[in-house]
Amino acid sequence: MDLNCDLGESDDRARIAADMALLRMATSANIACGGHAGSPESMIRTAKAAAAREVCIGAHPGYADRANFGRVSAQMTPREVEEMVYGQLSLMAKAARRAWATMSHVKPHGALYHDAMTNAAIAEAIARATARVKENLVLVGLAGSPALALWAKMGFRVGAEAFADRRYESDGTLRSRAHTDSMIANPVEAGLQAVTIALRGRVETVGGRAVEVHADTICVHGDTPDAPAVMYAVRDALQNAGIPIAGWERRPPRRVVMDAKVTL
């Protein structure tokens, strides 16, 4: 199982320290690349730290809306999305080269992520932008989403993602952050959810149903309260359950994508 985290989203000293702590436990890092957050300096700093710890480096493009942290959908054409994502990925690729490293994957952020999971035109735009920057990058998206099947059909390697620190709805989507219970900040609970996903391929939803979730990677957000403690608990729980942990470059993601189903 790959463990990923979203990093480089703040220049606050406490957040930078948390990012460095997360890099000691994660196997993949999704680095903000100038849309919702991030600057050339933060990209290079985070990429260098990730490379030093042999953590796979990924781009984390989002809508260029820092006021809303990229969590509000933008009214953009697919062509505009492609150019926006291409610009951000190009910046991240340059930062990775400055760190004497290369990118391994792309994971959209926030509203762009959710839009791509349900809107084929947006998903295709992200894929086209990715292909323009570098071949053989892994495209990461929500496990069971149509975007993964589309990207695989387009010839991309894909990574099906699940979340240790987010709650799920009964249709397999993530609970909106508008709800106060959308996040899982309790390290023990996050660890249990990660193990259940990895071993049983399912997750309990807020409505009490169990949704099938077949994941290649599990995420802990960098802005989750006490994220390093949550990541530690998740990694510890997975290892205690006998689940091998490795990044994309050491464990190529699958190409075949299975649709998510709800178990009543």
C-alpha positions in Angstrom: 0.0 0.0 0.0 1.2 3.5 -0.9 0.8 6.2 1.7 0.4 9.7 0.3 0.0 13.2 1.8 -0.7 16.6 0.4 2.2 19.0 1.2 3.7 22.3 0.4 0.5 24.1 1.0 1.7 26.7 3.5 4.8 28.7 4.4 3.8 28.8 8.1 6.7 27.4 10.2 4.5 24.9 12.0 3.0 23.6 8.8 6.5 23.2 7.2 7.6 21.3 10.3 4.5 19.1 10.0 5.3 18.5 6.3 8.8 17.4 7.2 7.4 15.0 9.8 4.9 13.5 7.3 7.7 12.9 4.8 9.4 10.6 7.3 6.4 8.3 7.1 4.8 8.8 3.7 5.8 7.0 0.5 4.3 9.6 -1.9 4.0 13.3 -1.6 1.5 15.5 -3.6 3.1 18.9 -3.7 1.0 22.1 -4.2 2.2 23.7 -7.5 1.0 27.2 -7.6 -2.8 26.9 -8.0 -4.6 26.7 -4.6 -1.2 27.1 -2.8 2.5 26.8 -3.3 5.3 28.8 -4.8 8.5 27.9 -6.7 10.3 28.1 -3.4 8.0 25.8 -1.5 7.9 23.4 -4.4 11.7 23.1 -4.5 12.0 22.9 -0.7 9.4 20.2 -0.4 10.7 18.2 -3.4 14.2 18.3 -2.0 13.0 17.0 1.3 11.0 14.3 -0.4 13.9 13.2 -2.6 16.2 13.0 0.4 13.8 10.5 2.0 13.2 8.6 -1.2 9.5 9.6 -1.2 7.8 9.7 -4.6 7.2 13.2 -5.8 3.8 14.1 -7.3 2.1 17.3 -8.5 -1.0 18.5 -6.7 -2.7 21.0 -9.2 -5.8 22.8 -8.2 -8.1 25.6 -9.3 -6.2 28.9 -9.1 -8.3 30.2 -6.2 -6.2 30.8 -3.1 -9.0 32.7 -1.3 -11.0 29.5 -1.2 -8.0 27.1 -1.1 -9.1 25.6 -4.4 -12.2 24.0 -2.8 -14.8 25.8 -5.0 -15.5 24.7 -8.5 -14.5 27.2 -11.2 -16.4 27.9 -14.3 -13.8 26.9 -16.8 -13.8 25.2 -20.2 -11.9 21.9 -20.6 -9.3 23.8 -22.7 -8.8 26.3 -19.9 -8.5 23.6 -17.3 -5.9 21.8 -19.5 -3.8 25.0 -19.8 -4.1 25.7 -16.1 -3.0 22.2 -15.1 -0.3 22.2 -17.7 1.2 25.4 -16.3 1.2 24.0 -12.8 2.6 20.7 -13.7 5.4 22.4 -15.7 6.3 24.4 -12.6 6.4 21.2 -10.5 8.5 19.4 -13.1 11.0 22.2 -13.0 11.1 22.2 -9.2 11.6 18.4 -9.2 14.6 18.9 -11.5 16.0 21.5 -9.2 15.8 18.8 -6.5 17.6 16.3 -8.7 14.4 14.2 -8.8 11.6 13.4 -11.1 7.8 13.4 -10.8 6.0 10.1 -10.5 2.4 11.0 -10.3 -0.4 13.7 -10.5 -3.2 14.0 -8.0 -5.7 16.9 -8.5 -6.6 19.0 -5.5 -9.9 19.9 -3.9 -12.7 20.9 -6.2 -10.7 20.0 -9.3 -10.3 16.5 -7.9 -14.0 16.1 -7.3 -15.0 17.7 -10.6 -12.6 15.3 -12.5 -14.1 12.3 -10.7 -17.6 13.0 -12.2 -16.9 15.1 -15.3 -15.3 13.3 -18.2 -14.3 16.5 -20.0 -12.4 17.7 -16.9 -10.8 14.4 -16.4 -9.7 14.3 -20.0 -8.3 17.8 -19.7 -6.1 16.8 -16.8 -4.9 13.8 -18.7 -4.0 15.8 -21.8 -2.1 18.3 -19.6 -0.2 15.5 -17.9 0.8 13.9 -21.2 2.2 17.2 -22.4 4.5 17.3 -19.4 5.8 13.8 -19.0 5.1 10.3 -20.1 4.3 7.4 -17.8 3.0 9.5 -14.8 0.5 7.9 -12.6 -2.9 9.7 -12.4 -4.4 9.5 -8.9 -8.2 9.6 -8.2 -10.9 8.4 -6.0 -11.2 4.6 -5.9 -14.2 3.5 -7.9 -14.7 6.8 -9.8 -15.3 6.9 -13.5 -12.2 9.0 -14.0 -9.9 6.1 -13.2 -11.5 3.9 -15.9 -11.3 6.8 -18.4 -7.7 7.5 -17.6 -6.8 3.8 -17.9 -8.6 3.6 -21.2 -6.5 6.6 -22.4 -3.4 4.5 -21.6 -2.4 6.0 -18.3 -1.3 4.1 -15.2 -3.8 4.9 -12.5 -3.8 5.0 -8.7 -7.1 4.3 -6.9 -7.1 6.5 -3.7 -8.8 6.0 -0.4 -8.7 8.3 2.7 -7.8 7.5 6.2 -8.9 10.9 7.5 -12.1 11.5 5.7 -15.6 10.1 6.1 -17.6 8.5 3.3 -21.1 8.9 2.0 -23.2 5.8 1.1 -22.5 6.4 -2.6 -18.8 6.1 -2.1 -18.0 9.8 -2.3 -16.3 11.8 0.4 -18.5 13.6 2.9 -18.5 17.3 2.1 -16.2 19.5 4.3 -19.3 21.6 4.9 -20.2 19.0 7.5 -18.4 19.2 10.9 -17.9 15.5 10.9 -16.3 15.2 7.5 -12.8 14.7 8.9 -11.3 11.9 11.0 -8.8 13.6 13.3 -8.6 10.7 15.8 -5.4 8.8 15.0 -6.7 5.4 16.2 -9.9 5.7 14.2 -7.9 6.8 11.1 -5.6 3.8 11.5 -8.6 1.4 11.8 -10.2 2.8 8.7 -6.9 2.4 6.8 -6.6 -1.2 7.8 -10.2 -2.0 7.0 -9.7 -0.5 3.5 -6.4 -2.4 2.9 -7.5 -5.8 4.2 -11.3 -5.9 3.6 -11.6 -3.5 0.6 -14.4 -1.6 2.3 -15.2 1.4 4.5 -18.1 2.2 6.8 -20.1 5.2 5.7 -21.8 7.9 7.8 -25.1 6.2 7.1 -23.9 2.9 8.4 -23.5 1.1 5.1 -20.2 -0.5 4.0 -18.9 0.7 0.6 -16.4 -1.3 -1.4 -13.1 0.6 -1.7 -10.3 -1.1 -3.6 -7.3 1.2 -3.2 -3.7 1.4 -4.3 -2.9 4.4 -2.0 -4.2 5.8 1.2 -4.1 9.6 1.9 -3.6 11.7 5.0 -4.1 15.4 4.4 -1.4 17.7 5.5 -3.9 20.1 7.0 -5.7 17.5 9.1 -5.3 18.4 12.8 -2.1 16.9 14.1 -1.5 15.2 10.7 1.8 13.6 11.7 0.2 11.8 14.6 -2.6 10.6 12.3 -0.1 9.4 9.7 2.0 7.6 12.3 -1.1 5.8 13.5 -2.1 4.8 10.0 1.4 3.5 9.1 1.8 1.7 12.4 -1.7 0.1 12.0 -0.9 -1.1 8.5 2.4 -2.5 9.4 1.0 -4.3 12.4 -1.6 -5.8 10.1 1.2 -7.2 7.9 0.5 -4.9 5.0 3.6 -4.0 2.9 4.1 -0.2 2.3 5.8 1.1 -0.8 5.6 4.0 -3.2 4.7 4.1 -6.9 8.2 3.7 -8.1 8.7 0.4 -6.2 5.2 -1.0 -6.7 3.7 -0.1 -10.1 0.0 0.7 -9.8 -2.5 -1.5 -11.5 -4.1 -0.6 -14.9 -7.3 -2.5 -14.4 -9.9 -0.5 -12.5 -12.9 -2.0 -10.8 -16.1 -0.1 -10.2 -17.1 0.6 -6.6 -20.2 -1.1 -5.3 -22.3 -0.5 -2.2 -22.7 -3.4 0.2 -26.0 -3.2 2.0 
